[in-house]
């Protein structure tokens, strides 16, 4: 009887411990909130990039390829690539920090036989994979002209009741229609890069990434003097699975951030469903001040506001 009680007690305690772990992993004020706040930083970098490089309307060119080769040699290309690389690096650090010990994703691990710290190549490969995704995303960003803001044309038509029906789609509806496509493109892009990244990593950056990481790791850890690469590459199926899943999440973070920015910035300059100059003592003067702005997007706002006032 006592043995049965102890067995049940231990069994219940084990299940309670599991439930508590699940609860704290999703508790809003716990580790999940910290991860959410940290993941906002890579997304915020995309907003900074979009603010710095946004332009209104389609650029005058015959095709996307001509637009790409025309604007690729500019400073905006370096800026776009740099922001995506920095965003990918921060995301990789957050992702590695969030993994459990069973995932074996710590940058330093103990050698099983001698119990001495050694460098772990798995997180190095994961970071390089996310860097590859950042380069691909930068090319997609420039080729697809993600910095373009399409201001919706405000067409109205009279209804039977004499009211005006507008064709401007709210941002929430736009995001609902775009999410399936964004998810599909993210999965395809992450899957293709997960297949080719082991080849690219092995023949291009493996030696440099290993030496670079080991150089900084030696500042904090007493690593072995031998700096030779591991005989077996970090291409275990579990690592490839984690790279694929993390790649989908990172690309979705980028794509959703870009889509949200484009959807909300293109909205009309309204306040309480009225033009922002509606309550102004001198609406015409406010419009003229906006039209004198140096940036194009500053001048587009007053034009839309003026059309709203005429309606």
N, C-alpha and C positions, 0 to 999 in steps of 0.2 A: 504493500500500500504506500509506504513511504517512497519507494523507488518510483512508483507511478506518479506520485505527486511531484517529485523532483523532475521527472521527465516532462510532464505537462508544463511545469513552471518554466523550465528551460525552453521548451518549444514556444510557449506564449511570449516569453521575453525576446526570443529571436525574431518572431514576427513583429512585435511592437517596435523593436529596434529598426527593422526594415521599414515599417510604416513611418517612423520618425525621420529616417533618412530621406524618404520620398517627400515628406511634408516640408522639411527644412530646405530641400533642394528647390522647391517651388514657392517657398514663403516669400512674399513681396519685400519684406525688410531683411531678408537674409542674403545668401550668396547670389541668388538669382537677381536681386536688385543691383548688386555690385556689377555683375556681368552685363546687365542691361545698360547701366550707366557707362561702362567701359566700351560696349559695342556701339554706343551712340557716337563716340569719337571718330571711328572710321567712316561712319555715315556722314557726320558733320563735315569731314574733309571734302566730300563730294559736293556739298552745298557751297563751301568756300570756292571750290574750283568753278562751279557753275556761275556764281556771282561775278567772279573775276573775268569770265570769258563769254558771258551770254550775249547774244545778238538777236534781233527781232527779224523774223521773216527768212525766206529762203535766199541763200547767196546766189548771185547771178553766175551760173555756170551750166554747162551742157549736161553734166552727169555728176554723180557722187564721186566718181574716180577723179574727174578734173578738179573738183573741190578739194579732194584729199591731196593731190600732188601740188596744188596751188598753195594751200595753207600749211602743209606738213613741214616745210623748212623754217617755219616761224618759231618764235619763242614759246608760243602757246603749246606747241608739241612737247617741248621739254617740261613745261609746267604741268601739262596733263599727265605725262608719264610719271613725273615726280610725285604728284599727289596720289596717284593710284598705287605706286610702289610703297609709299609711306602708309597708306591705308591698309594695304595687304600685310605689311610688317606688323602693325599694331594688332590687326585681327589675328595674325598667327600667334603672337604672344598671349593674347587673351584666350585663344582656343587651346593652346598648350597648357596654360595655367588651369583651365577648367577641366582638363582630363583627369581621370582617376589613376591611381597607381597601377592598376591592372593593364592600362593601355600602354604602359612603357613608353611614355612620351616625354619624360623628364630629360632635360639637356645633359644632365650628369647622372650616371647610374653606377652601381657598385659591381665590380667584377665578381662573378659568383665564387670563384675558387680562392682568390687572394684578398677579397674584401677591400679593394682599393678603388678610388673613383676613376672612372673612365668616361670619355665623351660618347654620347649617344647620337648616332647618325640619323635616327628616325625623325626627330624634330627638325634637323637641318634640312632633310629632304622635303618635309612638309612646308617649311618656310620657302624653299626654292620653288616648289610647285605653285605656291600662292603668288610668288613673284612672277612666274611665267604667266599666270592668269592675269596679273596686273598689266603686263605688257600687251597681252592680247586684248584686254578690255580697253586700254588706251588707244589701240589701233581701231577698235570698233567704235569707240567714242568719237574719234576724229573722222573716220570714214562715214559714220552715220550722222555726223553733225549734231551730236547731242546738245551742243550749246545753243542750238536754235530754239527760239520761243515763237510758237505759232499763235499769234493773237487772233482769237476767233472773230470772224466777221459777224457783226450784229445785224442779222436779217430778221425782220419782223413781218408778220402777216396778220391781217385782220381776221378775227374769228366772228362767229355769228353773234356773240354778245358784245362785239365792238372792242374787245380786249386785244392786247398785243401778245402773240405767242412767240417766244424766242427759241432759237435753236442752239443755245449755249448749253453744253452738257456739264453738270456739276463734277468737281474733281473726284468725289466718291464713286460716281457711276463710271467715270473714265478708268479708275483704278480697278474696279470690278471686272471690266471688260479686258483690261490689259494683263491682269495677273496670270491667267493660264498661259498666254504667249510668253510672258517673262519667265515663268517657271520652265517651260519647254526649252527655250533658248538657253537658259542657265544650265539645265541638265545636259543638253547636247554639248555645250562648250566645255563644261567641267569634265564630262565623260571623255571627249576627244583628247583633252589635255592630260587626263589621268592615264591614257594609253601611251601617249608619246613622251610624257615628261620623264619616265625612267631612262629613255634613250638620250634625250637632251641633257639630262642631269649627269649621266655617266660619261658622256663624251665632251662636255663643255665646262661645267662649273663645279664638278664634284671635288676636285683637288683644291680649288680656291675656296669653296665654301667650308670644307673641312679645316683647312689651315687658318682661315679667317676666324672661324668660331673657336678653334683651339687656342688661338693667340689671346683672345679676350677671356676664355675660360681659365687659362693658367693664372690670371690675376687673382682669382678667387678660390681656385682649387689646386691641390698638389697633384697634377696629372703625371702619368708616366712620361719618361723622357722620349720614348719612341713616338713619333708623330705619324706613323704609317697608317694608311687607310685600312679599314676593316676588310677582311678577305671576302666577306659576303655583303652585298649591297642591301640597303634598307627597303627592299621591295617585297616584303611579306604581304600576303593577301589582306591582312588586317590593316596594314599601313596604307595600301592602295585604296581600301574601302574608306578609311578615314580621310584620305586626301580627296576622294570623290565627293563625299558628303560635305566636307568643309568647303570645297570649291563651289558646290551648288549654293550653300548658304552665303558665301562671300559675294558671288556674282548676283544673287538675288538682292543682297544688301545694296550693291551698287546700282542695279537696275531699278529697284523700287525707289531709291533716293533720287535718281535722275527723273523718273516718271512723276514722282510727287512734286519735285521742284518745277518741272515743265507745266504740270497741270495747274498748280496754284499761282505761279507767277503770271500765267496767261489770263487769269481772271480779271474781270472789270474792276476798276478802282472805285468800289462802292463803300458806303458807310450807312448801315441800317437800310440796305436795299435802295439807297439813293446815291447819286454822284457825290464825291467828296467835297465838291464846291457848292453843294446845295445850301448849306448853312453859312457860307462865307458872305461877308458884307460886300465883297467885290469879286464875284465869281469870274468875271472876264479878266480881271487883273491876275487872278491866280492861274488861270489857263495860260495867259501870255507868259507868265513867269516860268511855268513848266515847259512851254515851247522853246524858251531860250536856253534850256539845259544843254550841257555839252554832250551827254551820252544819248544815244538813240532811244534806249528804253525809257529815259526820263521824258523824252518828247512824245513818245507813243501814249503814255498814260493820259496826259491832258487831252489828246485827240479822242481817245475812247471816252473820257469823261465828258467832253463836249458833245459827242454823239448821244451819250446817255441823257444829257440835259435837254437836247433838242427833242428826244423822244418824250 
